[in-house]
Amino acid sequence: MDDSAGLLKKFQKELSAGTVSLVLLAVLGQSRQPMYGYQIAKRLEEVGEGVLAGKQSALYPVLRNLEAYGLLGSEVEPSVSGPPRRYYRITKLGREVLREWVAAWSATRDSVDAVLQGGVI
């Protein structure tokens, strides 16, 4: 059964890798204020357990990539309780891309659900 557990872990990792950008954009798209990495990770833990699976460090490279593509903007601000924090906000382009990605996600989810409900399990 070790093979089964290993395959499940690999599947979950691959599935997560494809959805982290989507959920990061969604969290920032729903926020009224810019957020720093730890706040984003905590929000994901509250609403989407399993997306990061306890690997907060995994979100920082994704945030940087989203910023490099112009989907997020960021500013560094001093912190009274430690090092400066980088606050992220979604851009106009990020909101447009988020809408497209949500539509693609919904279509993919619906398609997979239709197959699974057809008796695969």
Helices and strands as residue ranges (DSSP letters): H 2-17, H 20-30, E 35-36, H 37-47, G 56-58, H 59-68, E 72-79, E 82-90, H 92-115, I 116-120
